[in-house]
Amino acid sequence: MRHIYSCPLRWSDMDAFGHVNNVVFLRYLEEARIDFMFRLAPGDGSPSFSGGSVVARHEIDYVRPLVHRHAPVTIESWVTKIGAASLTIAYEIKDPDVTYVRASTIVVPFDLEAQRPRRISAEERSFLEEYMDDGMTAAA
């Protein structure tokens, strides 16, 4: 299963060439990741993912330029790896017939009070496992 996020494009996202600036794609990934990890966290009142997390790594492949338009772009997110104290989220920023970006982020759950990484809880692991995907899609 994949998480689907509809991301609006903003006029200020463009660079001098009329394309969405490469740095802005990191913001798009962040919006999708936050929507996935926090809004969809299991159970009302669940502490899952509420204690904080940090990004350990981003990897981005820019496939095609994205120009500003009024229609939002779709960001599909899924989990490709769950470790003891980290997870990898993969993404595609796309329209139905075109992929603009493929990316991945290594996220480390973080104990804000202790100021150190923490292990993934059983509840978090169960939630994340619902979104495990091999990432294989049709070529765009």
C-alpha positions as CSV (number, residue, x, y, z in Angstrom):
1,M,0.0,0.0,0.0
2,R,1.1,3.5,-0.7
3,H,0.3,6.8,1.0
4,I,-1.1,9.4,-1.5
5,Y,-0.6,13.1,-0.9
6,S,-1.9,15.9,-3.2
7,C,0.6,18.7,-3.1
8,P,-0.3,22.2,-4.3
9,L,2.3,24.1,-6.3
10,R,3.1,27.7,-5.2
11,W,4.1,30.5,-7.5
12,S,7.2,31.0,-5.3
13,D,8.3,27.4,-6.0
14,M,9.6,28.4,-9.4
15,D,13.2,29.2,-10.3
16,A,14.4,31.7,-13.0
17,F,13.8,29.0,-15.6
18,G,10.1,28.6,-14.8
19,H,10.6,25.2,-13.2
20,V,10.0,24.1,-9.7
21,N,13.4,24.7,-8.0
22,N,15.3,21.6,-7.0
23,V,15.4,22.6,-3.3
24,V,11.6,23.0,-3.2
25,F,11.2,19.3,-3.9
26,L,12.7,18.6,-0.4
27,R,9.8,20.7,1.0
28,Y,7.3,18.6,-1.0
29,L,8.8,15.4,0.3
30,E,8.6,16.8,3.9
31,E,4.9,17.7,3.5
32,A,4.1,14.2,2.2
33,R,6.3,12.5,5.0
34,I,4.7,14.6,7.8
35,D,1.2,13.8,6.4
36,F,2.1,10.1,6.3
37,M,3.8,9.7,9.6
38,F,1.8,12.0,11.8
39,R,-1.7,12.5,10.4
40,L,-2.0,8.8,9.7
41,A,-0.3,7.5,12.9
42,P,-2.3,4.7,14.4
43,G,-5.1,5.3,16.9
44,D,-6.3,8.5,18.4
45,G,-4.1,9.6,21.3
46,S,-1.3,7.2,20.1
47,P,2.2,8.4,21.0
48,S,3.5,6.9,17.7
49,F,5.8,9.3,15.9
50,S,4.9,12.1,18.2
51,G,8.2,12.0,20.1
52,G,10.1,13.4,17.1
53,S,12.2,12.2,14.3
54,V,15.2,13.4,12.3
55,V,16.2,13.0,8.7
56,A,19.5,11.1,8.4
57,R,19.7,11.1,4.6
58,H,17.9,12.2,1.4
59,E,18.5,10.8,-2.0
60,I,16.8,12.5,-5.0
61,D,16.7,11.7,-8.7
62,Y,15.3,14.5,-10.8
63,V,13.6,12.8,-13.7
64,R,11.8,15.6,-15.5
65,P,11.3,19.3,-14.9
66,L,8.0,20.4,-13.3
67,V,6.6,23.7,-14.3
68,H,4.1,25.7,-12.2
69,R,0.4,25.1,-12.8
70,H,-2.8,25.3,-10.7
71,A,-3.3,21.6,-10.4
72,P,-1.5,19.8,-7.5
73,V,1.0,17.1,-8.1
74,T,0.7,13.7,-6.5
75,I,3.3,12.4,-4.1
76,E,3.2,8.6,-3.5
77,S,5.1,7.4,-0.4
78,W,5.9,4.0,0.9
79,V,8.3,2.2,3.2
80,T,11.1,0.2,1.7
81,K,13.1,-0.7,4.9
82,I,12.4,-0.9,8.6
83,G,15.3,-1.3,10.9
84,A,15.6,-1.3,14.7
85,A,16.0,2.5,14.9
86,S,15.5,3.8,11.4
87,L,13.2,3.5,8.4
88,T,13.5,4.4,4.7
89,I,10.6,6.1,2.9
90,A,10.6,6.1,-0.9
91,Y,8.6,8.7,-2.9
92,E,7.5,9.5,-6.5
93,I,6.4,12.9,-7.3
94,K,4.2,12.5,-10.4
95,D,1.1,12.9,-12.5
96,P,-0.7,9.9,-13.8
97,D,1.5,9.7,-17.0
98,V,4.7,11.5,-15.9
99,T,7.2,11.0,-13.0
100,Y,9.1,14.1,-12.1
101,V,11.1,12.9,-9.1
102,R,12.1,9.7,-7.4
103,A,13.5,10.0,-3.9
104,S,14.1,8.3,-0.6
105,T,14.6,9.5,3.0
106,I,16.2,7.7,5.9
107,V,14.3,8.7,9.1
108,V,15.5,8.1,12.6
109,P,12.9,8.3,15.5
110,F,14.3,10.7,18.1
111,D,13.7,11.1,21.8
112,L,13.5,14.8,22.2
113,E,13.8,14.7,26.0
114,A,16.9,12.5,26.0
115,Q,18.3,14.1,22.8
116,R,19.2,10.8,21.2
117,P,17.8,8.4,18.6
118,R,15.4,5.8,19.9
119,R,14.1,2.4,18.7
120,I,11.0,2.0,16.6
121,S,8.1,0.9,18.8
122,A,6.0,-2.2,18.0
123,E,3.0,0.0,17.2
124,E,5.0,2.1,14.8
125,R,6.5,-1.0,13.2
126,S,3.0,-2.5,12.7
127,F,1.8,0.8,11.1
128,L,4.9,1.0,8.8
129,E,4.6,-2.6,7.7
130,E,1.2,-1.7,6.1
131,Y,3.1,0.6,3.7
132,M,5.9,-1.8,2.8
133,D,6.3,-1.8,-1.0
134,D,9.0,-2.9,-3.4
135,G,8.7,0.4,-5.2
136,M,8.3,-1.2,-8.6
137,T,6.1,0.8,-11.0
138,A,5.6,1.0,-14.7
139,A,8.2,3.2,-16.5
140,A,7.1,6.8,-16.8
